[in-house]
Amino acid sequence: MNAPLTIVILAAGKGTRMNSDLPKVLHPLAGKPLISHVLAAADQLKPQRICVVYGHGGEALPVAIGGRDLTWVRQEPQLGTGHAVQQAMPYLDMTGICLILYGDVPLIRAETLRQMVLIAHQGALALLTVTLADPTGYGRIVRDGHGQVRRIVEHKDASPEQLAIREVNTGILCLPTIKLAGWLTRLGNDNAQGEYYLTDVIAMAAAEGERILPCHPASEWEVMGVNSRSQLAGLERYQQHHIAEALMAAGVTLIDPARLDVRGSLECGRDCLIDVNCVFEGRVVLSENVTVGANCVLKDVALGPGVEIKPFCHIDGAVIGAKAIIGPYARLRPGTELAEAAHIGNFVELKNTQVGFNSKINHLSYVGDATVGRKVNIGAGTITCNYDGANKYRTVIEDEAFIGSDSQLVAPVTVGKGATLGAGTTLTKDAPAGELTLSRARQMTIPGWKRPVKK
């Protein structure tokens, strides 16, 4: 039976170069805080416990990542990575193994971490290293003449010869907890930063003849950390590229993969087409053969098969039935549900409204808090007046009704099945089924009237 696994995530750093009041690990990457990506990878390993060491920003981090079964450990003051892990030691199972991760290294893959856990289960120390073309700022991996890892030297403490080393420490390691506990008690702070470095554990392990087995990520992007907004932007582009490649492999056409932003999750059926500059937030599900035009924003929506979204639409919290057509320049707000073959056209806004099969609202209308039946036609400039300044009321438009242009429906009101409203009607009472209802001033012509002239 494998020893229990505890994961410690170090997330106490200030991130001075971010120039922000927000804790560094809460800055978003692909729509989620940096640390949320790390937690997602950690969850896949099914650990006994996850400890998050926090500090800068006070309680902002625990509050933002609330609702999870995490052990929060406050590091105050922040005296280095070794000191941070020391704070978590009372919560670790000494019979198990410990994996150290970082809240600002968001793209680490669970597959890479599983290799390290396997090594630690065999009693060795697994150390994740990577070879970089430019290792500036990273601790160097110092090996002996036999290629064995002897220690890690931080960049600020390295000699010119050591600075030439390109293999660097990622900070991620996994080892038996009991061994880690012993080494942590012997850490010192005699270095350029005056901090307690977790990396000094490596030299102690090597001096005691412990096996130190380096592991390597599939890509250097896996272990890139975020210390500035520029680095965050670089990781964002890499992550979006990775998402785009996965979508195209699954049968999605992207007109320009470099102009896609997924800030949550995007699930697509086969033969979907996504044009440029589209943003997907929250959880978005596209069935097969969906087309999304350029410059659209979709948040927490589900689109049925064959839906066409024309350019410049904003859709939030909606459910769209098969073969519906939306836009251009349409806005669908939360609570909107469109049945099959519904048509929502340019500059139309819907909110908390259900639209039935093959109904059409094609031009310059606001329909809120309404139930629209099957095969209804709503003319241009129609408004449901659903709010009296204190309360909201519902409008019901039954099957096959026809609403003339420039009509106002003052809720609560019902338009009966097959009814017709004449253009320009202000409806304040129910319109009976099958009848023409209109309200407008009688048209008049005044003979002999002359337009005023300027004196």
N, C-alpha and C positions, 0 to 999 in steps of 0.2 A: 504493500500500500504506500502510495506517495505521501511524503510529508506535506502538511498544510502550507498553503502559499499565502503570504501577506504581501500586499503591494503598497509601497510608500510613494506618494506623489509629492514632490517638492514644489510648492507654489507660493512661497513667501516673498519672493523678490519684488522690488519696487519697479524695476524696468525704467531706470532714469532716462534712457534715450528715447523712450516712447513719449516723454513730455506730456504726461496725462495723469489726471486724478484717478482714473479707472485702474484697478489692479491689472497688471499686464496680462495675466492668464484669462481675464474676462474680455479681452479684445476679440472681436469676431473673426473667424475664418470660415468661409463658405456658409455664413449664416449662423454659426454656432460658436460659443466661446472656445478659445484655444483648449482650455482644460477639458471641455466636453468631448473633444476628439480623443484625448488621452484616456478619459474614463471609458469611452466606448471600446477602445482597444483592450483596456484592463478587464472590462466585463467579460470579454470573450475567453479569458483564462480561468474564469470561475474561481476567483480567490476566496479564501476564508474571510478576509477582511481587506478593506481599502482604507488606508490612512492618508489624509491630505494635510500637509503641513502648510499653514498659511500665516501671514503676518501683515504685510503692507496692505493698507486699505481697511484694516480692522475687520468688522463682521460683514463687509460687503460681499466677500466671496462665499461664505457659508449661506448667506441669504439668497444670493443669485443662483446657487446650485442646490437649493433646498429640495426636499422631497425624495432624497436618495438615502440609502442606508450606508452612510460614510462615517468614519471616525475623524473628527476634526481636531487638529492639534495646533495650538498657537505657538509660534516661535517669536519671542519678544525678549531681548532684541535679536536682530538677525546677525549671527556671527559666522555665517558660512554654511556650506552644504553638510559638512560633518556635524556641526552643531544642530542643524535642522533634523537630521536623522536621529540624533541623540534624543530629541524631544519625543519622537515616536516610539522609542524602545519600550516604554512600559506597556504598550498595546500590542506588542509582537509576541507570537508563540515561539518560544525558544526551541521547540522540537521541530520547527518547520523551516522553510526557506523564505528569503526576503528578496523582492524585486524592487529596485529603485528606479522611478521614472520622474519626468520633469513636466510640469504643467505648461511650459512654453515650448515643448517639442511635440507638436500636435499630430504629425503624420506617421508616427511610429506604427508599424503593422503588428498585429497579433501573431502572425506567422513567425516573424523575427523573434518576438519575445518567447514564443513556445520553445525555440531552440535553446534559449538561455535557461529557461526553467528546467529543461531536460538535463542540461549540464549540471545545474545546481543540485538536482535530485541525486546526482552521482557523487556529490560531496565536493565538487570543484567550484571555483569562482569563475563565473561567466562574465566577460567584459566586452561590451560592444564598442568596436573601434571602426574608423572609416579613414580612408586615404583621400586627402583633398589636394587639389592643385594649389590652393591658397589656404594654408592652415593658420593664418594670422588669428590670434585671439584664443586659440584652442590649446589645451594641455597636450603635450607630446607624449607618445608612447615610447618609452626607452626600453630597448631589449638588450640582452647580453649577447656574447659571441655565438651562442647556440640558438639564437632567435627566440629565447624565452623572455616574456615580459618581466621586467624588474621593477619598474616604477613609472609614475606619471609626473611630469614636470609642467607646472602651469606656465603659460606664455610669459608672464611678467617675471618669473623666476628662472627662465631658461637661459642657458649659455648660447653663444652664437652657433656652436655645433648642434646643440639640441634644437634650436630654432629651424635648422635645415631639415629636420624630420617632418615628413608629410603625413605619417599615420598619427591620428589624433584620437583623443578620448571623447566619447559622446556623453559621458557621465552616467550612462545606463549600465547597471550591473545587477547580477543575481547571485546569491550565495547562501549557504546555511546561516540561519539567524544567530545561532550560538557563537559562531566564529565572528560574525559582524559585531556582536555586542562586545566581545573581548577587545577587538581592535579599536572600537570607538572610544573606549575608556583611556586609551593611550595617545589620542590625537593631541597635537600641539598647534600653536598658531605662530610659529617662528617663520614668517614668510612676508612677502612684500605687502600683502593685504591685511596682515594681522588677523586672519580668519582660520577657522578649523576646516581644513579641506577633507572632504570624503575621499578624494583621490589618494591621500596618504595611506589609506587602507591597503592599496595595491602593493606598496613597498613593504609593508608589514607582512602581508601574505607571502610575498616572494622570499623575504628573509627567513620565514619559518618553513620554507619548502612546500608551501601549498601549491596545488595545481591551479594555474591561471590560464584559462582557455579563451582566447579572443573569438568573438563572433562578428560577423559583418552583415550590414543590411543589404537588401537587394539594390537599393539606390541611395545615394547620399542625401536625397531629399527627405528620406525617412527620418533622419536625425538632425535636420536643420532646425535650429532654435530661432526664437523671435526675440530680438533685443532692440529693434527699431521699427518704425512704421514702414521703412523701405523693405526690410526683411519680411515683414508681414505681407506686404503687397506682392513680393516675389513668391512666397508660399501660396498666396491666393491664386496667382496665375497658374502655378504648378498644379494645384488641386483642381482648378477648373479644367485644365488640360486633361488630367486623369479622368475626370467625370465625363468629359466630352468623348474621349477614346472609348470608354465603356459603353456609352450610349450608342455610338456608331457601330461598335461590335455587335450590339443587340438588335441592329436593324433600323436605327433612327438616322434620318438625313439631317445634318446640320449644315446650313448654307455657309457658315463660317464658324468653325469650332472655336476660334479665338475670341468670338464675340458672344459668349454664352455665360450666364451667371446662375448657378444653382446654389441657393442659400438655404438648404434644407435637404429634402429628398425628392427626387424626380423619378417616377416609374413610368416607362413608356412601352406600349405595345409595338408590334412590328409596323414598319412603313409609316411611321410618323415623320413629319417634316417640321423643323423649327428654323425660322428665319433669324436674322441677326438682331442682336441687342435685346434679347428676351431675358427676363429675370424670373426665376422660380423660387418662391419662398415657402417655408413650412413644408407640408406634405402635398405634393401634386401628383396626380395619377392621370396619365393620358392613355386611353384605349388605342386600339390599332387604327391606322389611317387618319389620325388627327393632324390637322395643319394649324400651326401657330404662326401668324404673320409677324412682321418686324416690329420691334419696340413695344412688346406687350409685357405686362407684369401679371403673373398668376400666383396667388397665394392660397394654400389650403383648399384646392379645388379638385374635382374629379370630372373628367370629360369622357363622354361615351364615344363609341366607334364613329368615325367619319365626321366628327365635329370640325368646323372651320372657324378659326378665330382670325379675323382680319386685323390689319396693323393698328397699333396704338390703343389697345384695349387694356383695361385694368379690371381684373376679376379676383374677388376675394371672398372666400367662404361660400362658394357656390357649387351646385351639382348640375351638370349639363348633360342632357340626354343625347342620344345618337342623332347624328346628322343635323344638329342645330347649327345655325350660322349666326355669328356674333360680330358686330362691328362694321366698319372701323370706328374708332373713337367711342367705344361703349364702356360703361362702368357698371359692373355687377357687384353689389355689396353683399355682406353676409346674410344668409337666409334665403338667397335666391335659388330657385330650382326651375330648370327648363326641361320640358318634356321633349320627346323626339320631334325633330324637324321644326322646332320653334325658330323664329327669326327675330333677332334684336339688332337694330341698325345703328347708324351713326348718331352720336351725341344723345344716346338713350341711357338713362340711369335707372337701375332697379335696386330695390332694397326690401328684403324680407317678403319677396313676392314669388308666387308659383304661377308659371305660365304653361298652359296646356298644349297638347299636340297641335302642331302646324299653325299656331297662333303667331301673329306678326305685330311687332312694335318697332317700326323701321326708322322713325325720324324724330329727333329733338323732343323727347318726352321724358317725364319723370313718373314712374309707377312704383309707389312704395306701400308696404303693408297691404298687399292686394292678392286676390285669388283670381286668376284669369283662366277661363275655360278653354275648350278646344275650338280651333278654327276661328278665333277672334281676330279682328283687325282693329288696331288702335292707330288713329291718324296722328299726323305731325302736331307737336305742340301740346299734347294731352298731358294733364297733370292730375294725379290723385292728391287731393288736399287732405292729408292723413294726420295732421298735427294742429291742435288748437292752441298751442302755446304751453299746455300742461300735460295733455294726454294724447295718445295716438289711437286712431280708429282704422277699421279695415274696410276696404272696398272689394266688392264681389262683382265680377263681370262674367256672366254665364256663357255657355257654349254659343258660338256662331253670332255673337253680338258684333255690331259695327259702331265704332266710336269715331265721330267726325273730328276733323282737325280743330285745334285750339279749344278743346273742351276741358272743363274743370269738374272733377267729380269730388264733391265735398263729403267725406266719410263721416259717419257710417252710411253707406249707400249701396244698393244692389241694382245692377243692370240685368234684366231678365234675359232668358234664352232667346236668341234671334232678334233682340231689340236693336234699334238704330238710334243713335244720338246725332242730331244735326250739328253741323260745324258751328263752333262758337257757343255751345251750350254750357251753362253752369248748372250742374245737376245737384240739387239739394234734397230731392226725394227719390224714392225708388222708381226706376223706369220699367214699365210692364213689358213682359215678354212679347216679342213679335210686333211691337208697335214702334212708330216714330215718335221720339220725344225731342223737343227742342225748346230753348229759352233764349230769346234774343229780342232786342228792340226792333220795332217795325221800321223798315227802310223808308226814308222820306227824301223827296227832292223839293227844294224851295225855289220856285221860279223867280228869275230876275235877280238872284243874289249875286253880289259882286265882291270879289276879293279886295281887301284893303290895299291901298297903294301908299308907298312911302312919300311923306311930305317933304 
